[in-house]
Each structure stands twice: as C-alpha cells, then as structure tokens.
Amino acid sequence: MRFNRRIRLDRVGSATLPARIGAVVEVAPDIHCAPGAIIAVRALSDNPVYGHVEMPSGRLAKVVAGNLMAVVLGARRALHGYMGTVPESLAVGDEIALLNMGGVAGVCDAPNKDLGPPIRLEVLGHVEREGQPLNIRDFALPPCDVLDANGPPITLVFGTCMNSGKTFAAAEIIRLWTRAGLKVAAGKVSGVAAQRDLHGFRDNGAVVTASFVDCGLPSTVGATDLGAVSRAVVAELERSRPDAILLELGDGIIGGYNTDGVLGDESLRARTGARVLCANDLVGAWGGVQYLEPLDHAPQVISGPVTDNAVGTTWIEEHLGLPARNARLDPEGLASAVARAAALPVEIDE
C-alpha cells in the first residue's frame, strides 16, 4: 500500500507527546532507526485484550486494522507484558509490533500468554517536520548536573514489580498531601512511555508532572544514565516551586528498566526524604528491604497488596519494624506515615 508524502493519521500514540505532532504529517521513506524515532505505520491486526492506544490527551482509542498511526520506536521488558526491542534497520513495508498502549513499537521478542499476540504494524515511513526526521530526544529537557541540596524533599515510590500498587499509593499520597495544603509535584523516572499515571497524579492534585519521556526516552530499557534523567525531571518539577516532590519508579526495583541508575545517583539520594516500597507478598516485602538497604534506600513505609489484611501488616511491623499502610483501606495512615518520614510540616487526620 502506497501513500502520498502527507498523510492523515487516525491514531497518535502518547509517546510522541514531546514532539507535539498533529493529525496530518509528512512522511519520508528513509527511516532513521533509533529509540525515540517517530514512525508512521498502518495497523495490520487488532487485539481484543490489549488493543488500545493512548492518545496525547490521555484518551484510549481502539486500534482497528487499517488505522494509520504515529508510534515511537522503543524497547520494552515488562514482566507481565510484551518484551521487544528496536530493530537495527527498517524500510517501508517492514513489519513491527505495538509493544504498549502508549504507542511504543518495535520487534516483539516475546509475546504474553495473557495478552495474546501484539498488534502488527506495517511501516510507512519516518515522520518529518520541515524536512527533518522527528525523534522525541530532540525535544528533551535540559540536563541537570547536580540537584540543589536545599530543594524540596523527594519521596520515592518503588515496588517489587509492575502491578504492585505503586501508582495508586502515589496518587493517594498526592491527594491527601494536597488536601492538607501542600503543593506537590510528581514524576515518573523509569518504565515505558504512557501518560496514564501522570494524568492520575494531576487528577489527584499534582501541580505539575514530568517523566523520562520528557527527557527523550520511549522507555528506560538500555538507558545508560537514569540518574541524569531523574535529575532533569526533578529540575523541571522544581520550576513550579513545590513543597514536596514525589517520584514513582515504574516496574520493579529488579527488572529490565535500569532502576539501579536512579537508586545509585548520589544527588538524588541526598534529597530523598522518604521511601515507600510496594509489594505483593511478604517474600517480596522482605526481599525488597534486603535489596534496598545496602543501596542506602531502605524504605520507611510498606504498602501494596501485601498490606491488604492483618496477616501482612502484622508480620511487616513485627519482623521488619516498619509501618505497613494500605493505600485503599488506610490512605490517611499511609500519607501521614510518609509525610513524617519526609519531615514535611503537614498534619493529616488519620
């Protein structure tokens, strides 16, 4: 199937957001194959289970075979999702796959039994602007060599894996801190591109949000210096002059998204006032503490499904000596415990 140089898109993945592309784009046949490259594709299939793409507005749109789309080349290594890589080269007519709902695409190295085969995409060309091929890295935030030691305290929310309750816990903390009068900024510094979590933070009161996508990364797979990325995100959030900054690390503290680059950054560690570990079970909670303590990131609060009832909370408090607070059952207790750990001047009714 051949197209004119200008095409009208049916779907635009939110991973393209830094480039602010429109519905009508120019497409060139020469493809500069690299992470962050914005590529025009045609959907060749659909998926009844994992078949939507997140638009820049945050709205989810169903992908139907035949849809013309803008996606971003990137890698994914999701424990409960697809595993995929950026190909070394691409030509018009080649086939790639939609790896996540944010519009990150690449070669699918390993499908997921629960999600089914990923949506197949036919490559149409590289999206251009004024004759220049677009890559989201060209719109990256400016670098930050070192954080201001006197800036607002940072709270890190990390987990044992994806789907461990990190985003919900972070959103509840933001909501209750905001209700108590704090000005909170929030970001995400590891994972794969999507705006859903950031929209959730804003819906719960965050005055501004930013993520690794704003630093030109479609995902943090293969990222060589996530410490630098995290510093750039924090510097951007600080422009709003918040009282507190909350950062979520996507996926798990062990996995394919290089979270050790965040945890190993001394500038970020010095500014971190509180750390929340979300876990699914007691082994995960115990192991997470063992993993994080030598990195000087020992958590002060445990949350996630492991705290769904007294079996988990009692064991954690007796054996780990840490407060266990469930974001759904006791959000006030969670927000209060984290505020105390961060030395924030706020009172939350529990």
N, C-alpha and C positions, 0 to 999 in steps of 0.2 A: 504494500500500500504506500503510495507516494503522496507527499504533502507539499504545498507551496511553502515559501520561506516563512510566511506569517501564518500562525495557526491560532485558533481559539480553543482554550483549554476548558474541559468540563470539570476538572478537579485540580486543586493546587495543594500539595502537602504542606503542612505547617512547618516542616523542616526548612522550607525555603524562606521563612519569615525575614531573616536579616536582609535579604535582597529586595524585599517589597515588590515582587513581580505582580503584573496584572493578569487579566484573563486572556489577553491577546499578547503573544510573544513571538519573537523572531527565533528561528531555529536554524542552526548551521550543521552541515553533515560531518564536519571534523569534530571529534569528541575528545576533549582533554580529560582523560580518565584519571580521577583523583578523588579522595574523600572530600565531600563538600560540593562537588560539581553538580550543577542543576541541569537535569536531563529531561527532555520531553519524551513521553512514552505513550503507547496505546495499550490498554488492558486487554489481555487475551483470554482471561477467565475471571471467574468470581469465586467467592468463598463464603458459604453460609454461616460459618462460625467466626472467622476473623476477616471480615470483608469490607471494613470501612476505612476511610482515610480521614484524618483530622485536618480540617481546613485552617488557614491562618487565623480565622476568627475564633477557632476552638470548636466550631460545629463539626459533628461527624457526618460524613457523606458516604452513602453506599457506593461501592465501586462495582460497575456493571461492565461486562465485556464490551469493548468498543470505546469506552471512555478515553479521552485524551487527557493526559495528566502531566504535571510537573512534579518530579521527585528529586531527591538528593542522594548521590552515591555515598554509601557509608557501610560500616560493618556492624554486626550485632552478635552478641553472645549471651542470649537470655536462657537462664536455667529452665524456665517454663515457657519459652517461646522459640523463635527461629534462631538458627546460627547461620550467619552469612558474612561474606567478605566483598571487598571492592575488587573487581576484575582488573587485570593488568592493562587490558585494552578493550575497547568497544567500537563497533561500527554500526551504522544504520542497518536495522533489520535483526540485530542480535537480540537475544532474549535474556532478561534478568528477572528478579522476583521482588515483590513488595515485602520488605522484612518487618516493618512495623507500621502502626497506624499513623505515625507522624509523617510518613512519606519517605522514609529511608529505604533505599533499594540497593540491591547488589546480587551476587550469586549466592543462592541458598545452598549452604554446605550440609545442613542437617535440618529436615523439617521437624514438626512436632506432632506427636500422635493425637493430641487432643485438639489441635487447631486445624489439622488437615493440611494439604499442600498449599503453599503460599500462592497468591495471585501472580500469574505470569504476565510479564510486561514486554512489549516489543519496543526496542529503542528507535526513536525517530530522529534524534539529534541533540546537540548541545544548545541550551537556551542562551541567547546573546542579548546584550544591550549595547547599542551604538557600536556594533561590530566586535565587542569583547565578550568572550565566553564567561558566563557567570559562575562564581563559586562563593559559597557563603563565607569562606575565610577572608574574602576581600572586604567584608563588612564587619570584621571582628572588633571588639572593644580594644582600646589601647592597653598595652601591657602595664603591669604594676610590679615593680621590682621588690618592694617591701611594704607591708601594711603599716599604717600609723599605729604605734603602740597604744595611743590614747583614744583610739576609736571605740565605738560601742561594742559591748561584749557579743561574741558569736556563740550561738548554740548549734551543735552538730546533732543531726538525727540520722542514725545509720541502722542497718539491720543485718540479720544473718543471711537473708536472701530476698529476692523480689517477693511481693505479696506477704510481707511480714508486718504490715500495718504502719509503715513509716510515714506515708503521706497523710493518712488520716490523723495520726498522732501530731504531726507537724501542724496540720490545719487547725486542730483543736487548740493547740498551744497558742497559735497566732490569734485565733478568735477570742480566747479568754484574756490574753495579754492586751489585745486591742480594746476589749470591753473595759478593762481595768485602767485604761488611759495611756498605755504605751504606744509609741509609734514604731511599728515593726516592718522591716524589710526582709524579703525572703528570696532564696535562690536554690538552684539545683546544680550540683557540681560534678555529677557522674551519671552515666546511664546512656540511653539512646533518645534521640530527639522526639519530643512531644510537648505540647503546651498544656495538656490537661492538668497536670499537677500545679503548674504555675497559676492557671486560672482558679484552681481551688484555693490557693493561698490568697489570691486577691479577693475572691468571694468571701473569705473569712477575715478580711481586714488589712492584709499586707498593702502598704502604701506604694510599693514598687517591687518588681520581681526581675530576675535575670537568671541566665543559666549558661552552661557551656556552649549551647547553640549560639548565643550572642558572641562567643569567642571564636566562632567559625568552625565548630566541630559538630558533625552529624551524630556522632556518638563518641564515647571516650575509650573505645576499643583502640589499642595501639597508640594512645596519646602518650607522648614522651615526657611531658611535664605538666601534670594536672595541678601541681602546686601553683604554677604560674597562672593557669586558668582560674583557679579558685581565688587567687589574689585579684585578678582582673574583675571577677564577678563581685567580690566584696567591695572593691573600689567603686564600681558602678552603683552598688546599693547604697554606699555611704553618701552619695551625692544628694540623697533625699533627707540627710541628717536624721536618721532613725535613732530611737533609744536602744533598739536591740536588732540584731541580725540573726536570722535562722537559716541554716543551710541543710538541705537534705542530700545525702549521698544515695543515688539510685542503685538498684540491685543490692548486692551484699558486700560485706567487708572483705570477703574472699570470693573471687569470681573473675570475669573477663573484662571488667570495666576500669581497671587500674586505680581502684580507690586508695591503694597504698601511696600513690603520688600525692593525694590530698592529705592523708594522715601523716605523711612524713615531712610536710612543709613546716619549718620552724616558725615562720612568720605567722602562719595561720594558727598553729598550736598555741603560741603565746597569747593570742587574742581570744582563744576559746574559753568560755566560762562554764559551759555546761555541755554534757554529752548524754544523749538518750539512745539506748540500744533497744531495738525492737526484735523480738524473737518469736518463733512459732512454738517452740517447746523448751523444756528445761535443759536438755543437752545443748541446744543452740544458745540459750542464755548463758550457761556455764562456759561453753567454749568461746563465745564472743568476748566474755570478760577476760578469759585467759589469753586470747589473741590480742586484745586491745591494751592490756596493762603494760606490756613491755614497750609499746609504742607511745607511752605517756598519754593515752587517750582512754583511760579507764572510765567507763560510764558511771554517772551518778544516779541514773534512773533507768529502770527496765520497764518496757511497755510491749505492746503487741499481743497476739493471741495467747501467748504463754501466761498472760495475766487475766484470762477470761474467767477464771474462778479461783477459789481459795487454795486449791491444790498447788497451783503455780505461784501465786503471790506469797503464800506462807513459806514455801521452800526457798524462794528467792530471798526473802527477808531474813530467814533463819540461817541459810547456808552461804549466801553471798553478802549479806549485810547491807543490802541496797533496797530502797523503796521500790515497790512494784505497783505501778499505777496504770489502770486500763483506760484507754482513750475514749471508749464508748460508755463504760459503766461509771467511771470516775474522772471525767475530763478536768474538773476543777482541781482535784488532787494532783493530777499529772502536771497541769500548768503551774500550780503552786510549787511543787517539788522542783521543777526545772527552773523556775524563777529564783528560788532560794539558792540553787547550785550556781546560777549565773550572777548572783548578788545583785539582782535587779530590784529597785525600790518600788515594789508593787505588792499590794495585798489582794488576794483572790479568796473570796468566800468559798470554803470547802463544804 
